[in-house]
Amino acid sequence: MTIRNRKISRTGRSTQPPVLIAYHVAERGEKSLWTRIGVAWDHEDHKGLTVQLDLVPVNSGRIILRQPAVDE
């Protein structure tokens, strides 16, 4: 996992891109439906992550954290 130094803006939000993207994965028969639900940033001490979820899944499934694609 890539560790980035996080910069905070005046609004208290990170100005750095997230290190991980959170997805909810629901099984639909033989296929899996991946829905982006949030992001995660490293802590300054590199001992944890801050996860910001825009949606919280209410049905069964998994939450997977992945590194962002180069084009994101």
Phi and psi in radians as a Rosetta constraint file:
Dihedral C 1 N 2 CA 2 C 2 CIRCULARHARMONIC -1.399 0.35
Dihedral N 2 CA 2 C 2 N 3 CIRCULARHARMONIC 2.288 0.35
Dihedral C 2 N 3 CA 3 C 3 CIRCULARHARMONIC -1.737 0.35
Dihedral N 3 CA 3 C 3 N 4 CIRCULARHARMONIC 2.217 0.35
Dihedral C 3 N 4 CA 4 C 4 CIRCULARHARMONIC -2.120 0.35
Dihedral N 4 CA 4 C 4 N 5 CIRCULARHARMONIC 2.544 0.35
Dihedral C 4 N 5 CA 5 C 5 CIRCULARHARMONIC -1.353 0.35
Dihedral N 5 CA 5 C 5 N 6 CIRCULARHARMONIC 2.272 0.35
Dihedral C 5 N 6 CA 6 C 6 CIRCULARHARMONIC -1.650 0.35
Dihedral N 6 CA 6 C 6 N 7 CIRCULARHARMONIC 2.323 0.35
Dihedral C 6 N 7 CA 7 C 7 CIRCULARHARMONIC -1.874 0.35
Dihedral N 7 CA 7 C 7 N 8 CIRCULARHARMONIC 2.436 0.35
Dihedral C 7 N 8 CA 8 C 8 CIRCULARHARMONIC -1.893 0.35
Dihedral N 8 CA 8 C 8 N 9 CIRCULARHARMONIC 2.311 0.35
Dihedral C 8 N 9 CA 9 C 9 CIRCULARHARMONIC -1.440 0.35
Dihedral N 9 CA 9 C 9 N 10 CIRCULARHARMONIC 3.104 0.35
Dihedral C 9 N 10 CA 10 C 10 CIRCULARHARMONIC -1.105 0.35
Dihedral N 10 CA 10 C 10 N 11 CIRCULARHARMONIC -0.435 0.35
Dihedral C 10 N 11 CA 11 C 11 CIRCULARHARMONIC -1.425 0.35
Dihedral N 11 CA 11 C 11 N 12 CIRCULARHARMONIC -0.069 0.35
Dihedral C 11 N 12 CA 12 C 12 CIRCULARHARMONIC 1.541 0.35
Dihedral N 12 CA 12 C 12 N 13 CIRCULARHARMONIC 0.056 0.35
Dihedral C 12 N 13 CA 13 C 13 CIRCULARHARMONIC -1.681 0.35
Dihedral N 13 CA 13 C 13 N 14 CIRCULARHARMONIC 2.639 0.35
Dihedral C 13 N 14 CA 14 C 14 CIRCULARHARMONIC -1.225 0.35
Dihedral N 14 CA 14 C 14 N 15 CIRCULARHARMONIC 2.427 0.35
Dihedral C 14 N 15 CA 15 C 15 CIRCULARHARMONIC -1.725 0.35
Dihedral N 15 CA 15 C 15 N 16 CIRCULARHARMONIC -0.044 0.35
Dihedral C 15 N 16 CA 16 C 16 CIRCULARHARMONIC -1.614 0.35
Dihedral N 16 CA 16 C 16 N 17 CIRCULARHARMONIC 2.616 0.35
Dihedral C 16 N 17 CA 17 C 17 CIRCULARHARMONIC -1.171 0.35
Dihedral N 17 CA 17 C 17 N 18 CIRCULARHARMONIC 2.662 0.35
Dihedral C 17 N 18 CA 18 C 18 CIRCULARHARMONIC -1.159 0.35
Dihedral N 18 CA 18 C 18 N 19 CIRCULARHARMONIC 2.678 0.35
Dihedral C 18 N 19 CA 19 C 19 CIRCULARHARMONIC -1.518 0.35
Dihedral N 19 CA 19 C 19 N 20 CIRCULARHARMONIC -0.391 0.35
Dihedral C 19 N 20 CA 20 C 20 CIRCULARHARMONIC -2.422 0.35
Dihedral N 20 CA 20 C 20 N 21 CIRCULARHARMONIC 2.633 0.35
Dihedral C 20 N 21 CA 21 C 21 CIRCULARHARMONIC -1.936 0.35
Dihedral N 21 CA 21 C 21 N 22 CIRCULARHARMONIC 2.371 0.35
Dihedral C 21 N 22 CA 22 C 22 CIRCULARHARMONIC -1.687 0.35
Dihedral N 22 CA 22 C 22 N 23 CIRCULARHARMONIC 2.283 0.35
Dihedral C 22 N 23 CA 23 C 23 CIRCULARHARMONIC -2.182 0.35
Dihedral N 23 CA 23 C 23 N 24 CIRCULARHARMONIC 2.509 0.35
Dihedral C 23 N 24 CA 24 C 24 CIRCULARHARMONIC -1.693 0.35
Dihedral N 24 CA 24 C 24 N 25 CIRCULARHARMONIC 2.275 0.35
Dihedral C 24 N 25 CA 25 C 25 CIRCULARHARMONIC -2.022 0.35
Dihedral N 25 CA 25 C 25 N 26 CIRCULARHARMONIC 2.059 0.35
Dihedral C 25 N 26 CA 26 C 26 CIRCULARHARMONIC -1.972 0.35
Dihedral N 26 CA 26 C 26 N 27 CIRCULARHARMONIC 2.352 0.35
Dihedral C 26 N 27 CA 27 C 27 CIRCULARHARMONIC -1.432 0.35
Dihedral N 27 CA 27 C 27 N 28 CIRCULARHARMONIC 2.224 0.35
Dihedral C 27 N 28 CA 28 C 28 CIRCULARHARMONIC -2.186 0.35
Dihedral N 28 CA 28 C 28 N 29 CIRCULARHARMONIC 1.453 0.35
Dihedral C 28 N 29 CA 29 C 29 CIRCULARHARMONIC 1.198 0.35
Dihedral N 29 CA 29 C 29 N 30 CIRCULARHARMONIC -2.163 0.35
Dihedral C 29 N 30 CA 30 C 30 CIRCULARHARMONIC -1.506 0.35
Dihedral N 30 CA 30 C 30 N 31 CIRCULARHARMONIC -0.089 0.35
Dihedral C 30 N 31 CA 31 C 31 CIRCULARHARMONIC -1.929 0.35
Dihedral N 31 CA 31 C 31 N 32 CIRCULARHARMONIC 2.786 0.35
Dihedral C 31 N 32 CA 32 C 32 CIRCULARHARMONIC -2.018 0.35
Dihedral N 32 CA 32 C 32 N 33 CIRCULARHARMONIC 2.366 0.35
Dihedral C 32 N 33 CA 33 C 33 CIRCULARHARMONIC -1.800 0.35
Dihedral N 33 CA 33 C 33 N 34 CIRCULARHARMONIC 2.036 0.35
Dihedral C 33 N 34 CA 34 C 34 CIRCULARHARMONIC -1.762 0.35
Dihedral N 34 CA 34 C 34 N 35 CIRCULARHARMONIC 2.198 0.35
Dihedral C 34 N 35 CA 35 C 35 CIRCULARHARMONIC -2.169 0.35
Dihedral N 35 CA 35 C 35 N 36 CIRCULARHARMONIC 2.195 0.35
Dihedral C 35 N 36 CA 36 C 36 CIRCULARHARMONIC -1.249 0.35
Dihedral N 36 CA 36 C 36 N 37 CIRCULARHARMONIC 2.191 0.35
Dihedral C 36 N 37 CA 37 C 37 CIRCULARHARMONIC -2.163 0.35
Dihedral N 37 CA 37 C 37 N 38 CIRCULARHARMONIC -0.081 0.35
Dihedral C 37 N 38 CA 38 C 38 CIRCULARHARMONIC 3.030 0.35
Dihedral N 38 CA 38 C 38 N 39 CIRCULARHARMONIC -2.956 0.35
Dihedral C 38 N 39 CA 39 C 39 CIRCULARHARMONIC -2.513 0.35
Dihedral N 39 CA 39 C 39 N 40 CIRCULARHARMONIC 2.925 0.35
Dihedral C 39 N 40 CA 40 C 40 CIRCULARHARMONIC -2.486 0.35
Dihedral N 40 CA 40 C 40 N 41 CIRCULARHARMONIC 2.493 0.35
Dihedral C 40 N 41 CA 41 C 41 CIRCULARHARMONIC -2.156 0.35
Dihedral N 41 CA 41 C 41 N 42 CIRCULARHARMONIC 2.640 0.35
Dihedral C 41 N 42 CA 42 C 42 CIRCULARHARMONIC -1.228 0.35
Dihedral N 42 CA 42 C 42 N 43 CIRCULARHARMONIC 2.609 0.35
Dihedral C 42 N 43 CA 43 C 43 CIRCULARHARMONIC -1.336 0.35
Dihedral N 43 CA 43 C 43 N 44 CIRCULARHARMONIC 2.750 0.35
Dihedral C 43 N 44 CA 44 C 44 CIRCULARHARMONIC -1.063 0.35
Dihedral N 44 CA 44 C 44 N 45 CIRCULARHARMONIC -0.568 0.35
Dihedral C 44 N 45 CA 45 C 45 CIRCULARHARMONIC -1.498 0.35
Dihedral N 45 CA 45 C 45 N 46 CIRCULARHARMONIC 0.039 0.35
Dihedral C 45 N 46 CA 46 C 46 CIRCULARHARMONIC 1.076 0.35
Dihedral N 46 CA 46 C 46 N 47 CIRCULARHARMONIC 0.438 0.35
Dihedral C 46 N 47 CA 47 C 47 CIRCULARHARMONIC -1.954 0.35
Dihedral N 47 CA 47 C 47 N 48 CIRCULARHARMONIC 0.194 0.35
Dihedral C 47 N 48 CA 48 C 48 CIRCULARHARMONIC -3.050 0.35
Dihedral N 48 CA 48 C 48 N 49 CIRCULARHARMONIC -3.113 0.35
Dihedral C 48 N 49 CA 49 C 49 CIRCULARHARMONIC -2.267 0.35
Dihedral N 49 CA 49 C 49 N 50 CIRCULARHARMONIC 2.589 0.35
Dihedral C 49 N 50 CA 50 C 50 CIRCULARHARMONIC -1.792 0.35
Dihedral N 50 CA 50 C 50 N 51 CIRCULARHARMONIC 2.148 0.35
Dihedral C 50 N 51 CA 51 C 51 CIRCULARHARMONIC -1.903 0.35
Dihedral N 51 CA 51 C 51 N 52 CIRCULARHARMONIC 2.208 0.35
Dihedral C 51 N 52 CA 52 C 52 CIRCULARHARMONIC -1.976 0.35
Dihedral N 52 CA 52 C 52 N 53 CIRCULARHARMONIC 1.954 0.35
Dihedral C 52 N 53 CA 53 C 53 CIRCULARHARMONIC -1.749 0.35
Dihedral N 53 CA 53 C 53 N 54 CIRCULARHARMONIC 2.264 0.35
Dihedral C 53 N 54 CA 54 C 54 CIRCULARHARMONIC -1.535 0.35
Dihedral N 54 CA 54 C 54 N 55 CIRCULARHARMONIC -0.422 0.35
Dihedral C 54 N 55 CA 55 C 55 CIRCULARHARMONIC -2.394 0.35
Dihedral N 55 CA 55 C 55 N 56 CIRCULARHARMONIC 2.590 0.35
Dihedral C 55 N 56 CA 56 C 56 CIRCULARHARMONIC -2.096 0.35
Dihedral N 56 CA 56 C 56 N 57 CIRCULARHARMONIC 2.062 0.35
Dihedral C 56 N 57 CA 57 C 57 CIRCULARHARMONIC -1.115 0.35
Dihedral N 57 CA 57 C 57 N 58 CIRCULARHARMONIC 2.401 0.35
Dihedral C 57 N 58 CA 58 C 58 CIRCULARHARMONIC -1.870 0.35
Dihedral N 58 CA 58 C 58 N 59 CIRCULARHARMONIC -0.244 0.35
Dihedral C 58 N 59 CA 59 C 59 CIRCULARHARMONIC -1.765 0.35
Dihedral N 59 CA 59 C 59 N 60 CIRCULARHARMONIC 3.111 0.35
Dihedral C 59 N 60 CA 60 C 60 CIRCULARHARMONIC -1.175 0.35
Dihedral N 60 CA 60 C 60 N 61 CIRCULARHARMONIC 2.757 0.35
Dihedral C 60 N 61 CA 61 C 61 CIRCULARHARMONIC 2.600 0.35
Dihedral N 61 CA 61 C 61 N 62 CIRCULARHARMONIC -2.990 0.35
Dihedral C 61 N 62 CA 62 C 62 CIRCULARHARMONIC -2.161 0.35
Dihedral N 62 CA 62 C 62 N 63 CIRCULARHARMONIC 2.693 0.35
Dihedral C 62 N 63 CA 63 C 63 CIRCULARHARMONIC -1.913 0.35
Dihedral N 63 CA 63 C 63 N 64 CIRCULARHARMONIC 2.183 0.35
Dihedral C 63 N 64 CA 64 C 64 CIRCULARHARMONIC -2.076 0.35
Dihedral N 64 CA 64 C 64 N 65 CIRCULARHARMONIC 2.350 0.35
Dihedral C 64 N 65 CA 65 C 65 CIRCULARHARMONIC -1.835 0.35
Dihedral N 65 CA 65 C 65 N 66 CIRCULARHARMONIC 2.202 0.35
Dihedral C 65 N 66 CA 66 C 66 CIRCULARHARMONIC -2.323 0.35
Dihedral N 66 CA 66 C 66 N 67 CIRCULARHARMONIC 2.680 0.35
Dihedral C 66 N 67 CA 67 C 67 CIRCULARHARMONIC -1.164 0.35
Dihedral N 67 CA 67 C 67 N 68 CIRCULARHARMONIC 2.509 0.35
Dihedral C 67 N 68 CA 68 C 68 CIRCULARHARMONIC -1.127 0.35
Dihedral N 68 CA 68 C 68 N 69 CIRCULARHARMONIC 2.605 0.35
Dihedral C 68 N 69 CA 69 C 69 CIRCULARHARMONIC -1.222 0.35
Dihedral N 69 CA 69 C 69 N 70 CIRCULARHARMONIC 2.757 0.35
Dihedral C 69 N 70 CA 70 C 70 CIRCULARHARMONIC -1.012 0.35
Dihedral N 70 CA 70 C 70 N 71 CIRCULARHARMONIC -0.603 0.35
Dihedral C 70 N 71 CA 71 C 71 CIRCULARHARMONIC -1.464 0.35
Dihedral N 71 CA 71 C 71 N 72 CIRCULARHARMONIC -0.021 0.35
